[in-house]
Amino acid sequence: MRKPMRTFFFLPPVRQAAGGVTVIRRMAAFLAAAGREAYLVPRENPGQGGGWAPTEAWVDAPMVAWDKLSLTKQDLWVVPEGWVNALSPGLNAQARCLVYVQNWAYLLSALPEGVSWRRLPVSFLAVSDPVAQFVAATTGQTPPVLRPGIDLSLFRAPEAKPNPQKAVRIAWMPRKNKALAKQIQETFQNLDEGLAARCRWVEIAGMTARQVAEALGSANIFLATGFPEGCPLPPLEAMACGCLPVGYMGFGGADYMRQALPAQDDPAPFAPWWPVREVPWSDNRTGNGTGNGLWSADADILGAALHLKTAASWFLEGSKYLSPTLANARATAAAYGLDTQRQNVLDLWTQFETA
């Protein structure tokens, strides 16, 4: 009789808040709560100088110490893409090794010299459709996609936003390419000093998740400056809190980001050159508008500043695009809730167990 599959998740020893680690913990927690054998394996002991741990108690599962780990051929060993050396316990035990690619940018850079993914007995899981395309192109394997989720009970729009006629409030995160974010702010200031004077910047840094949600709820616009990205969560959290997002896709953000303006009306038109999937919150796949934000090519400072000017003008002067764009943004965030993530994890693991 075939033994039930056990799943072990490697936890990297990160020193500060990490969304990718929380996603892994949630996956393990979903499986454990559903009665499956799922364990977290920290490389160091979280909470005792051995790395960061999330504050949400519910994102935990049973833990196995690194030096107590004993894998078998029937087990599934899950490792994030940036920690290739952590595959060794699974490879040595001839376990099923699964690399969860949460950011395409680290898939190849983490490989030791002379090592190729194509020669390792591993399979892949991608955090978004663009990341799956990158994995397929560079490894020859087309992975299934498992998207992350956001807590929609925490990240939600307030009953009323601050009046933008008093000041258009723009939220931003300095930990995401701070220097470029500052350049966008400076450029925006010099595009139209009168408009910029009617805006206020809301810096989001060093906050708890609840404080982040409150800050986003107080803002009208969210400036996304992160790249490279696998499936960026801050823009989704901002959408859930009723913000109009402006900024960069980071490649992986094209999983859900779609242009709100038709190309002919866009002051800085940009469309991904790679195929983007159809999504129910937009009929735009080729830059024809009716999307969920104003998106620019990564590192395009002037383009992002022009989009920021457009977004602020929408709130101050009105636009036929504002209301449907905010509605599409809310629908986008709703598609990335934790309930959806939980069900997708359970469905995918059912496939793994029967493979």
C-alpha positions as CSV (number, residue, x, y, z in Angstrom):
1,M,0.0,0.0,0.0
2,R,1.3,3.4,-1.0
3,K,2.3,5.6,2.0
4,P,0.6,9.0,2.2
5,M,2.7,11.8,0.9
6,R,4.3,14.1,3.5
7,T,5.3,17.6,2.6
8,F,8.3,19.5,4.1
9,F,8.7,23.2,3.4
10,F,12.2,24.7,3.8
11,L,12.1,28.1,5.7
12,P,15.0,30.4,4.8
13,P,16.7,32.3,7.6
14,V,15.5,35.8,6.6
15,R,16.2,38.7,9.0
16,Q,13.3,41.0,8.2
17,A,9.7,40.9,7.2
18,A,9.4,38.7,4.0
19,G,6.2,38.2,2.1
20,G,7.6,35.1,0.4
21,V,8.2,33.4,3.8
22,T,4.6,34.2,4.9
23,V,3.3,32.6,1.7
24,I,5.2,29.4,2.4
25,R,4.0,29.3,6.0
26,R,0.4,29.8,4.8
27,M,0.8,26.9,2.3
28,A,1.9,24.6,5.1
29,A,-0.8,25.8,7.4
30,F,-3.5,25.3,4.8
31,L,-2.3,21.7,4.3
32,A,-2.0,20.9,8.0
33,A,-5.4,22.3,8.7
34,A,-6.9,20.1,6.0
35,G,-5.5,17.0,7.7
36,R,-2.4,16.5,5.5
37,E,1.1,15.9,6.8
38,A,2.9,19.2,6.3
39,Y,5.9,20.5,8.2
40,L,8.0,23.6,8.2
41,V,11.8,23.1,8.3
42,P,13.6,26.3,9.4
43,R,17.3,26.4,8.6
44,E,17.7,28.4,11.9
45,N,15.3,28.6,14.9
46,P,12.9,31.5,14.3
47,G,12.2,33.7,17.3
48,Q,15.6,33.0,18.9
49,G,17.9,35.0,16.8
50,G,17.5,32.6,13.9
51,G,15.4,34.6,11.5
52,W,12.2,36.5,11.1
53,A,8.8,35.0,11.8
54,P,5.4,36.5,10.9
55,T,3.2,37.9,13.7
56,E,0.1,36.0,12.5
57,A,-0.1,32.9,14.7
58,W,-2.4,31.1,12.3
59,V,0.2,30.9,9.5
60,D,2.1,28.2,11.3
61,A,2.3,24.4,10.9
62,P,4.3,21.7,12.8
63,M,8.0,22.3,12.7
64,V,10.9,19.9,12.2
65,A,14.4,21.0,13.1
66,W,16.9,21.0,10.3
67,D,19.2,18.5,12.1
68,K,16.2,16.1,12.7
69,L,15.0,16.1,9.1
70,S,14.7,12.6,7.6
71,L,13.2,12.5,4.2
72,T,12.1,9.5,2.1
73,K,11.4,8.9,-1.5
74,Q,7.7,9.3,-0.9
75,D,8.1,12.8,0.6
76,L,7.8,16.2,-1.1
77,W,10.6,18.7,-0.3
78,V,9.6,22.3,-1.2
79,V,12.4,24.9,-1.5
80,P,12.2,28.6,-2.7
81,E,14.1,29.3,-5.8
82,G,16.8,31.4,-4.2
83,W,18.1,28.6,-1.9
84,V,19.3,26.0,-4.3
85,N,21.8,24.5,-1.7
86,A,18.8,23.7,0.5
87,L,17.8,21.1,-2.1
88,S,20.5,18.8,-0.8
89,P,18.4,16.9,1.8
90,G,15.8,16.1,-0.8
91,L,18.2,15.2,-3.5
92,N,20.2,12.9,-1.2
93,A,17.1,11.1,0.0
94,Q,15.7,10.9,-3.6
95,A,12.6,12.7,-2.5
96,R,10.4,14.6,-4.8
97,C,12.0,18.1,-5.0
98,L,9.7,21.1,-5.8
99,V,11.2,24.5,-6.4
100,Y,8.6,27.2,-5.7
101,V,9.7,30.2,-7.9
102,Q,8.4,33.3,-6.2
103,N,10.7,35.7,-8.0
104,W,12.0,34.9,-11.4
105,A,15.1,37.1,-10.8
106,Y,16.6,34.7,-8.4
107,L,16.0,31.5,-10.3
108,L,19.3,31.5,-12.2
109,S,21.4,33.9,-10.1
110,A,21.3,31.5,-7.1
111,L,22.8,28.6,-9.1
112,P,26.4,27.6,-8.3
113,E,28.8,27.8,-11.2
114,G,28.5,24.9,-13.6
115,V,25.0,23.9,-12.3
116,S,22.0,23.9,-14.5
117,W,18.3,23.5,-13.5
118,R,17.9,21.3,-16.6
119,R,20.3,18.7,-15.1
120,L,18.7,18.6,-11.6
121,P,15.9,16.1,-10.8
122,V,13.5,18.8,-9.6
123,S,10.1,20.1,-10.7
124,F,8.9,23.7,-10.4
125,L,5.9,25.7,-9.2
126,A,5.5,29.3,-10.3
127,V,3.9,32.2,-8.3
128,S,2.4,33.8,-11.4
129,D,1.8,33.4,-15.1
130,P,4.8,35.6,-16.2
131,V,7.0,33.7,-13.8
132,A,5.8,30.4,-15.3
133,Q,6.8,31.7,-18.7
134,F,10.3,32.6,-17.5
135,V,10.7,29.1,-15.9
136,A,9.5,27.4,-19.1
137,A,12.0,29.4,-21.2
138,T,15.0,28.8,-18.9
139,T,14.4,25.2,-17.6
140,G,12.3,23.5,-20.3
141,Q,9.6,22.8,-17.8
142,T,6.2,24.5,-17.8
143,P,5.2,24.7,-14.1
144,P,1.7,24.9,-12.6
145,V,0.9,28.3,-11.1
146,L,0.1,28.9,-7.5
147,R,-0.7,32.5,-6.8
148,P,-0.3,34.1,-3.3
149,G,-3.2,35.6,-1.4
150,I,-3.9,38.7,0.6
151,D,-6.0,39.0,3.7
152,L,-9.2,40.8,2.5
153,S,-10.6,41.0,6.0
154,L,-7.6,43.3,6.8
155,F,-7.0,45.0,3.5
156,R,-10.3,46.6,2.6
157,A,-11.5,50.0,1.6
158,P,-12.8,52.3,4.4
159,E,-16.4,53.6,4.3
160,A,-15.1,56.9,3.1
161,K,-11.7,58.1,1.7
162,P,-10.2,61.5,2.6
163,N,-11.5,64.2,0.3
164,P,-9.0,64.4,-2.6
165,Q,-10.1,68.1,-3.2
166,K,-8.3,68.9,0.1
167,A,-5.3,66.8,-0.9
168,V,-4.7,63.9,-3.1
169,R,-2.9,61.4,-0.9
170,I,-0.3,59.2,-2.6
171,A,1.1,56.2,-0.7
172,W,4.5,54.7,-1.4
173,M,7.0,52.2,0.0
174,P,10.7,53.3,0.3
175,R,11.9,49.7,0.6
176,K,10.9,49.2,-3.1
177,N,13.7,51.0,-5.2
178,K,13.7,54.1,-2.9
179,A,16.1,56.1,-5.2
180,L,13.8,55.6,-8.2
181,A,10.8,56.4,-6.1
182,K,12.4,59.7,-5.1
183,Q,13.2,60.5,-8.7
184,I,9.6,59.9,-9.7
185,Q,8.4,62.3,-6.9
186,E,10.9,64.9,-8.1
187,T,9.8,64.5,-11.7
188,F,6.2,64.7,-10.8
189,Q,6.8,67.9,-8.8
190,N,8.4,69.6,-11.8
191,L,5.8,68.4,-14.3
192,D,3.2,70.5,-12.7
193,E,4.0,72.4,-9.5
194,G,0.4,73.5,-9.0
195,L,-0.9,69.9,-9.2
196,A,1.9,68.6,-7.0
197,A,1.2,71.2,-4.3
198,R,-2.3,69.7,-4.0
199,C,-0.9,66.2,-3.3
200,R,0.5,64.7,0.0
201,W,2.9,61.7,0.2
202,V,2.1,58.9,2.6
203,E,5.2,56.9,3.4
204,I,4.7,53.3,4.4
205,A,7.7,51.9,6.2
206,G,8.3,50.0,9.5
207,M,4.6,49.3,10.0
208,T,2.6,46.3,11.0
209,A,0.2,44.7,8.5
210,R,-2.7,46.5,10.2
211,Q,-0.9,49.8,10.1
212,V,-0.1,49.3,6.4
213,A,-3.8,48.6,5.8
214,E,-4.8,51.8,7.6
215,A,-2.2,53.9,5.6
216,L,-3.5,52.5,2.3
217,G,-7.0,53.2,3.4
218,S,-6.1,56.8,3.9
219,A,-4.6,57.2,0.4
220,N,-6.2,57.8,-3.0
221,I,-3.2,56.6,-5.1
222,F,-0.6,54.0,-4.6
223,L,2.8,54.3,-6.3
224,A,4.3,50.9,-7.0
225,T,8.0,51.1,-7.6
226,G,9.0,47.4,-7.1
227,F,10.9,45.4,-9.6
228,P,11.9,42.7,-10.3
229,E,8.7,41.0,-8.9
230,G,7.2,37.6,-9.0
231,C,3.6,38.5,-8.1
232,P,3.7,41.7,-6.1
233,L,1.3,41.9,-3.2
234,P,1.5,45.6,-2.2
235,P,-0.4,46.8,-5.3
236,L,-3.1,44.2,-4.6
237,E,-3.3,45.3,-1.0
238,A,-3.6,48.9,-2.2
239,M,-6.4,47.9,-4.7
240,A,-8.3,46.2,-1.9
241,C,-8.0,49.4,0.2
242,G,-9.5,51.5,-2.6
243,C,-6.4,53.0,-4.1
244,L,-5.7,53.8,-7.7
245,P,-2.4,52.1,-8.5
246,V,0.3,53.7,-10.6
247,G,3.8,52.4,-11.4
248,Y,5.8,49.3,-12.3
249,M,4.9,45.7,-13.1
250,G,8.2,44.1,-12.2
251,F,7.4,41.6,-14.9
252,G,5.5,39.3,-12.5
253,G,2.8,41.9,-11.9
254,A,1.5,41.4,-15.4
255,D,-0.3,38.4,-13.9
256,Y,-3.0,40.9,-12.9
257,M,-2.0,44.4,-13.9
258,R,-3.9,45.9,-16.9
259,Q,-3.8,49.4,-18.4
260,A,-6.7,51.7,-17.5
261,L,-6.2,54.0,-20.5
262,P,-6.4,53.2,-24.2
263,A,-3.0,53.6,-25.8
264,Q,-4.2,56.7,-27.8
265,D,-5.2,58.5,-24.6
266,D,-2.2,57.4,-22.5
267,P,0.5,60.0,-22.0
268,A,3.1,57.2,-21.6
269,P,1.7,54.1,-23.2
270,F,3.2,50.8,-22.2
271,A,2.1,47.2,-22.9
272,P,3.9,44.0,-22.1
273,W,5.6,42.3,-25.0
274,W,5.0,38.9,-23.5
275,P,1.6,37.1,-23.6
276,V,-0.7,38.1,-20.8
277,R,-3.6,35.9,-19.6
278,E,-7.2,36.8,-19.9
279,V,-8.7,38.1,-16.7
280,P,-12.3,38.8,-15.8
281,W,-11.6,42.3,-14.4
282,S,-10.4,43.7,-17.8
283,D,-11.0,43.2,-21.5
284,N,-7.6,44.6,-22.1
285,R,-4.8,42.3,-23.4
286,T,-3.2,44.7,-25.9
287,G,-3.2,48.2,-24.4
288,N,-6.8,49.1,-25.2
289,G,-7.7,50.4,-21.7
290,T,-10.4,49.5,-19.2
291,G,-7.9,48.0,-16.8
292,N,-7.0,48.4,-13.1
293,G,-4.2,51.0,-13.0
294,L,-1.7,53.1,-14.9
295,W,1.4,51.0,-15.6
296,S,4.8,51.9,-16.9
297,A,7.9,50.0,-18.0
298,D,10.2,49.2,-15.1
299,A,12.6,52.0,-14.3
300,D,10.8,54.5,-16.6
301,I,10.8,57.5,-14.3
302,L,9.2,60.0,-16.7
303,G,6.5,57.5,-17.7
304,A,5.6,56.8,-14.1
305,A,5.6,60.5,-13.2
306,L,3.3,61.2,-16.2
307,H,0.9,58.5,-15.0
308,L,1.0,59.9,-11.5
309,K,0.1,63.3,-12.9
310,T,-2.8,61.7,-14.8
311,A,-4.0,59.8,-11.8
312,A,-3.9,62.9,-9.5
313,S,-5.8,64.9,-12.2
314,W,-8.5,62.2,-12.3
315,F,-9.2,62.8,-8.6
316,L,-9.1,66.6,-8.8
317,E,-10.7,67.2,-12.2
318,G,-12.7,64.0,-12.8
319,S,-12.4,61.4,-15.5
320,K,-14.7,58.8,-17.0
321,Y,-12.0,56.3,-16.4
322,L,-11.7,56.8,-12.6
323,S,-14.7,54.9,-11.4
324,P,-14.4,51.8,-13.7
325,T,-10.7,51.6,-12.9
326,L,-11.3,51.6,-9.2
327,A,-14.0,49.0,-9.7
328,N,-11.6,46.8,-11.7
329,A,-9.0,47.2,-9.0
330,R,-11.4,46.0,-6.3
331,A,-12.3,43.0,-8.5
332,T,-8.6,42.2,-9.0
333,A,-7.9,42.2,-5.3
334,A,-11.0,40.0,-4.7
335,A,-9.5,37.4,-7.0
336,Y,-6.4,37.1,-4.8
337,G,-8.0,36.4,-1.4
338,L,-6.8,33.8,1.1
339,D,-9.8,31.5,0.5
340,T,-8.8,31.3,-3.1
341,Q,-5.2,30.6,-2.3
342,R,-6.2,27.9,0.2
343,Q,-8.4,26.1,-2.3
344,N,-5.7,26.3,-5.0
345,V,-3.1,24.9,-2.6
346,L,-5.4,21.9,-1.7
347,D,-6.4,21.3,-5.3
348,L,-2.7,21.3,-6.4
349,W,-1.6,19.0,-3.6
350,T,-4.4,16.6,-4.6
351,Q,-2.8,16.4,-8.0
352,F,0.7,15.9,-6.5
353,E,-0.6,13.1,-4.4
354,T,-2.1,11.2,-7.3
355,A,0.8,11.9,-9.8
